[in-house]
């Protein structure tokens, strides 16, 4: 079953359904639960080697349809990267969303779930790139932290930890196509109500304006894998603005 959903501002009434259907690529803690944030931000050579072994196959990148990040683009960000053709970006200002969306309230399930779409751990949503025009159900979301926040690895770990049902995490360090040091996580998320699991992924970088997290979400693992080329395009082109 495929469900069409809108952007953050128009999802309050269906927030509960969206939260059950949409997700990302990893879990709430490391496989052993012991790796420190600093260690993930500066992964050892052996860890990087293992990651390279896991991703030895050449990854496909989507056709580029534009660039996000610079002044004048659909989403002005501390970073810039290529956006896949036909994907539709929309800037999100979590501070200006209606109070019932951004904050929710006691007993307000829809409000709480909508708030989770705007804030996760130490970061807030800054841009939402919709895959529906390209034929997939899901989003590539950009999240921003405040200047002076923890390193990219620590922020990414806190981001994943804040996601309910996340587990089986695998972290590794890499450099984006623009030469920016980054930390990536791959994980699975479990929806206990639906008794379903799906793959998710995200990566984080540090910038002078604060950390940035890019997270790929999809309705299920199949949708997630269909959208990976757009995620890989962002990784292979990301640079500081």
PyMOL commands that set and color helices and strands:
alter all, ss='L'
color gray80, all
select helices_A, chain A and resi 8-10+12-21+37-41+45-54+94-96+99-102+109-118+132-134+152-161+221-237
alter helices_A, ss='H'
color red, helices_A
select strands_A, chain A and resi 64-68+79-84+88-91+119-120+123-130+138-144+166-175+181-191+196-205+212-218+239-240
alter strands_A, ss='S'
color yellow, strands_A
deselect
rebuild
show_as cartoon
